[in-house]
Amino acid sequence: MNAAVKKADNAAIAVTPIRIVVADDHPVVRFGVKNMLEDEPGFEVVGEAEDGDVAITQTLELEPDILLLDLQMPRLPGLEAMRAIMSKSPRVKIILLTSTISTQQVIEALQIGARGIVLKDAVASDLATSLRAVLQGDYWIGGERVANLLTALNELMSKAAAVPERKTYGLTPRELEVTTCIVEGCSNKDVAKQFAISEETVKRHLSNIFDKTGVSTRLELALFAIAHKLVSLNL
């Protein structure tokens, strides 16, 4: 009897589905990903999110095994949502979904804790494989299974270092310095103190920087600066 019960328990464990939350602001993408996963044995979509804030809430409440997270999310971008989630629920494995991503963003995502990065135009061919790779402890980057993250990061950083410096979008040396401070999380008061200028001057610098880069918030500026290599990251 005990052996039979044990066998039944083992069978139940074997068929326990992998629980997944899909976070993307486009309903069509969420629908498509959900349909793909329903056709794959062993996967169950337990939640959906249309923006970064909801992605955090769904992940913390539902505690899925995997979060499929769009990089470009409204209200809170994917990388920032991932930071919040990893600080409170580091067990969840996060795979970023994106149409495009820079090398610097790949590096940042992996450093924050992403386990995989899947391009949206390759979802049909790569999604199930990437999920299984991540569940087995590996990483999935650029269509390839990666067992050694350190080696992958070193290769990515070497490629990033070899890329010519991008344009500075007309930012002055001081505006670039202010941008660096924003990326480091400094407040206007911190910036004013560092450069011995008034907070009003800092606000004017930020207004000019926003106009030149086309962003509207400090968070967007920080992500823009990292993606376009306007600042040097201490990797």
C-alpha positions, 0 to 999 in steps of 0.5 A, a space after each residue: 500500500 505504501 509503495 502504491 501511494 509513493 508511486 502515485 505521489 511520484 506520478 503527480 510530481 512528474 505531471 505538475 505543470 510549470 507555472 508561467 506568468 506572461 507580461 506584455 502590453 500587447 494583448 495579441 502577443 499575450 494571446 499568442 504566447 499563451 496559445 503556444 504554451 498550451 500546445 506544449 506539454 507541461 506548461 500552464 499560464 497562470 497569469 497575465 500582465 499588461 504593464 510593469 506594475 501589474 507584472 510585479 503584482 502578479 509575480 509576487 502574488 502567484 509565485 510562478 516558476 517562470 515570468 515571461 517579461 516584455 522589455 518595453 512595458 508601460 508604467 514601468 519598463 521591463 528591467 525596472 520591473 525585474 529589479 523589483 521582482 528579484 529583490 522580493 522573489 529571487 526564486 522566479 526565473 525571468 525570461 525577457 521578451 523583446 523585439 530589439 535589445 542592445 548589448 548593454 541591455 543584455 548585460 544589464 538584464 543578466 546582471 539583474 538576474 534574467 535567465 533568458 532573452 528571447 526575441 519576439 520574431 523567434 518566439 515560435 521557434 525558441 520559446 519552448 526550448 528556452 523555457 526548458 533550458 532555463 528550467 534545467 539551470 542554463 541560460 538562453 541568450 540570442 537563440 543559444 543555450 548558455 551553460 556558463 554565464 560568466 563566459 557569456 558575460 565576458 564575451 558580451 562585454 568585449 563586444 560592447 567595448 569594441 563598439 564605436 562610441 555612439 553619438 551624444 545627442 548634442 549633450 554638453 559635457 556638463 549634461 553628460 555628467 548630470 546624466 551619469 549622476 541620474 543613472 547612479 540614482 542621485 537626486 537633484 540636491 545630490 547633483 547640485 552639491 556635487 557640481 556646486 550649482 543650484 537645484 534650479 540649474 540642475 532642473 534646467 540641465 535635466 529639461 535640456 537633456 530630456 528635450 535632446 534625448 526625447 525622454 520624459 522621466 529620470 527612469 527613462 533617461 537612465 535606461 536611454 543613457 545605458 542603452 546608448 552608451 552615454 555613460 560608462 557602466 561599472 561592470 
